[in-house]
Amino acid sequence: MRSLIITLFIFTGFLR
């Protein structure tokens, strides 16, 4: 379930 954390990181970078 590490993909969820990676997706969150990418989402945060995208929002920025």
C-alpha positions as a Markdown table, in Angstrom:
| # | Residue | x | y | z |
|---|---|---|---|---|
| 1 | Met | 0.0 | 0.0 | 0.0 |
| 2 | Arg | 2.9 | 2.3 | -0.6 |
| 3 | Ser | 1.4 | 3.5 | -3.9 |
| 4 | Leu | -1.1 | 5.5 | -1.9 |
| 5 | Ile | 1.6 | 7.5 | -0.1 |
| 6 | Ile | 3.5 | 8.0 | -3.4 |
| 7 | Thr | 0.3 | 9.2 | -5.1 |
| 8 | Leu | -0.3 | 11.6 | -2.2 |
| 9 | Phe | 3.2 | 13.0 | -2.7 |
| 10 | Ile | 2.7 | 13.5 | -6.4 |
| 11 | Phe | -0.7 | 15.0 | -5.8 |
| 12 | Thr | 0.8 | 17.5 | -3.4 |
| 13 | Gly | 3.5 | 18.4 | -5.9 |
| 14 | Phe | 0.9 | 18.8 | -8.6 |
| 15 | Leu | -1.2 | 21.1 | -6.4 |
| 16 | Arg | 1.9 | 23.2 | -5.8 |
